Amino acid sequence: MTAISSLVPARFLTLTAHLVIVITIFWSRDSNVLACLPLQYTQEQYQARDTELIVALSVTLGLFVVELAGFLSGVSMFNSSQSLLSIAAHVSASVSLLFFLFEQWSCTLYWWIFVFCSALPAATEIVIFMAVFGLKKKAL
């Protein structure tokens, strides 16, 4: 198996790993919400932080839809630059989010992980979509 052909399964596996970790955080977000709050907090503060984390995780899931649509439709499946960026971003996200989950990092750190590891690959995926469907460029 050549290096280029091994990018496709690696990209799929890293996308899937990141997706599973985000869903796990969604289910067990209570400890992360508590890590974002001071020792003495009100119910309104808890609700605000919980809503913030729900919004962040929901937007992340939406960006997964964009990236999986481009990948599974074949638009960017064999684009090596997009594959390398996606693999690097999703591996970084998987490791970072595992620490976020187990070490109960603050909610504000999630936004940094989101920007570099979810929004960036999804934005490049959208650019590839526009190039293929809007400009009628070849998918590779």
C-alpha positions in Angstrom: 0.0 0.0 0.0 1.5 3.3 -1.1 1.6 6.4 1.1 -1.0 8.2 -0.9 -3.5 5.3 -0.8 -3.0 4.9 2.9 -4.2 8.5 3.5 -7.9 7.5 2.8 -8.3 5.0 5.6 -6.2 7.1 8.0 -8.4 10.1 7.3 -11.6 8.1 7.8 -10.3 6.6 11.1 -9.2 9.9 12.5 -12.5 11.5 11.5 -14.3 8.7 13.2 -12.2 8.9 16.4 -12.8 12.6 16.7 -16.5 12.1 16.1 -16.7 9.4 18.8 -14.9 11.6 21.4 -17.1 14.6 20.6 -20.2 12.5 21.2 -18.7 11.1 24.4 -18.1 14.7 25.6 -21.7 15.5 24.7 -23.0 12.7 26.9 -20.8 13.4 29.9 -20.4 17.2 29.7 -21.4 17.8 33.3 -17.9 17.5 34.7 -16.5 19.8 32.1 -19.2 22.4 32.8 -18.3 22.2 36.5 -14.6 22.7 35.6 -15.6 26.0 33.9 -17.3 27.4 37.0 -16.0 28.9 40.2 -16.4 27.0 43.5 -19.5 29.0 44.3 -21.8 29.3 41.3 -25.4 30.0 40.6 -27.8 27.9 38.5 -27.8 30.6 35.9 -24.0 30.4 35.6 -24.2 26.6 35.2 -26.9 26.9 32.6 -24.9 29.5 30.6 -21.8 27.4 30.6 -23.8 24.2 29.8 -25.5 26.1 26.9 -22.1 27.3 25.7 -20.7 23.8 25.6 -23.8 22.4 23.9 -23.5 25.1 21.2 -19.8 24.4 20.7 -20.3 20.6 20.4 -23.3 21.1 18.1 -21.4 23.3 15.7 -18.6 20.8 15.8 -21.1 18.0 14.8 -22.3 20.3 12.0 -18.8 20.7 10.7 -18.4 16.9 10.8 -21.4 16.7 8.4 -19.7 19.1 6.0 -16.4 17.2 6.1 -17.9 13.8 5.9 -20.1 14.9 3.0 -17.0 16.0 1.0 -15.0 12.9 2.0 -17.7 10.3 1.4 -18.9 11.9 -1.8 -15.4 11.6 -3.2 -15.0 15.3 -3.7 -11.9 15.4 -1.5 -11.3 11.8 -0.8 -8.1 11.6 -2.9 -6.9 15.1 -2.4 -3.7 14.5 -0.5 -3.3 18.0 0.8 -6.8 18.0 2.3 -6.2 14.5 3.6 -3.0 15.4 5.4 -4.5 18.6 6.9 -7.6 16.6 8.0 -5.5 13.8 9.5 -3.3 16.2 11.4 -6.2 18.2 12.7 -8.3 15.3 13.8 -5.5 13.4 15.5 -4.6 16.6 17.3 -8.3 17.1 18.2 -8.6 13.5 19.4 -5.6 13.8 21.7 -6.6 17.2 23.0 -10.2 16.3 23.6 -9.2 13.2 25.5 -7.3 15.5 27.8 -10.2 17.9 27.8 -12.5 15.0 28.9 -10.3 13.3 31.4 -8.5 16.2 32.9 -11.6 18.4 33.0 -10.2 21.4 31.2 -12.0 24.7 31.1 -14.7 25.3 28.4 -12.7 28.1 26.9 -10.0 25.7 25.8 -12.6 23.9 23.8 -13.0 26.9 21.5 -9.3 26.8 20.6 -9.4 23.1 19.9 -12.6 23.8 17.8 -11.0 26.5 15.7 -7.8 24.7 14.8 -9.1 21.1 14.7 -12.7 21.3 13.4 -13.3 24.7 11.7 -10.0 24.8 9.8 -10.4 21.4 8.0 -14.1 22.1 7.4 -13.3 25.5 5.9 -10.8 23.9 3.5 -13.4 21.3 2.6 -15.8 24.1 1.7 -13.2 25.7 -0.5 -12.7 22.3 -2.3 -16.5 22.0 -2.7 -16.6 25.5 -4.3 -13.7 24.7 -6.5 -15.2 21.4 -7.7 -18.9 22.4 -8.1 -18.6 26.2 -8.6 -15.5 26.4 -10.7 -15.8 23.0 -12.3 -12.2 22.0 -11.3 -11.1 18.5 -11.1 -11.5 16.9 -7.6 -7.8 16.0 -7.4 
